[in-house]
Amino acid sequence: MSPSEERRARLLAKMGRLYYIDGLSQQEIAEKLGLSRPHVSRLLTLARSQGIVEIRIHSPYPEVDRLAADLEDRFGLRDAIVVPDTEDAGTPLSAVARAAGQLLDETLPAGATVAVSAGATANAVAHAIEHPKPRSSHFVPMVGGQGPVGASWHANETVRLLAIKFRGEYFLLNAPAVVANPSSRDTFLAEPEIARVLERAAASQVALVGVGGVAVGSNLVKSGGLTEAEMARTAEQGAVGNVNTEFIDLDGEVVKTSLSGRFVGLTTEQLKAIPYRIAVVTGEDKAPAILGALRGGFFSALVTGAGTARAVLALDDRTRPKEANAAGRR
């Protein structure tokens, strides 16, 4: 190594120590060493590329970090949060809800409007949030009500609770989630009050969304919105899950069924137009529904449990076309 190379190596090592160990900012290093801040930035990058500075991350949960990174890489997610399983009971909904609540608290802009789906999971997120920063945000349902008002899966109840937690305001969608036929749906959508609420939901900056399955024991059936026979027929027609007002197949395509046009709420295309969409879902039985929604690009972020994440990734491995695997993950 020549004398000039030695001096450069010592300078890079010194800058690495000042920045990564002593905690000085790049501007402080620039002033200390008589350099410009952009020059400091370039030298720090050079120190890493030459191996003078190495960064190691010692995560307490390496497996869930790997699962989260795999989900982000495969499906183009902005954020994936995977909650560790407990030894005896997998990942409880309460733990996933707490993680989703923290993500919402960290990412919610002041004054933003949040569209909220129905479901017990979204409601659990609202209950799990503790001491969030007040933001004067607005919370609005993106789908009509399921079951009696006050039920844990009712979107009106969830937006009310979120507004209380964030000291914002909420809007109610006074319409059922599922109606008898498309003409009844059109009648509800023609009501000015309902139309205004859904317009506000469609213009939201953030969405908090659950993913429904097609089991006869789903909340859509429990709430009386659909019969067991209707849900069974939907599954026979290729649906693996439900995202807000529509059913999807394993590739994320909307499945046209006898239920199409009977939901009062945002369509999947309107949902996709919302900039940041947080999906919160857990349960290995939901793996097909989650995978379909991920392949369809419905979400920006996913919060789930480790067992569920493993099931989704394994199902993706088994069902992805060979040519897609050869080309690499999208």
Helices and strands as residue ranges (DSSP letters): H 3-16, I 17-21, H 26-33, H 37-49, H 62-75, E 79-83, H 93-107, E 113-116, H 120-128, E 138-141, H 155-166, E 169-170, H 182-189, H 192-202, E 206-209, H 219-222, H 228-236, E 241-243, E 246-248, H 268-272, E 276-280, G 284-286, H 287-295, E 301-305, H 306-319, H 322-327
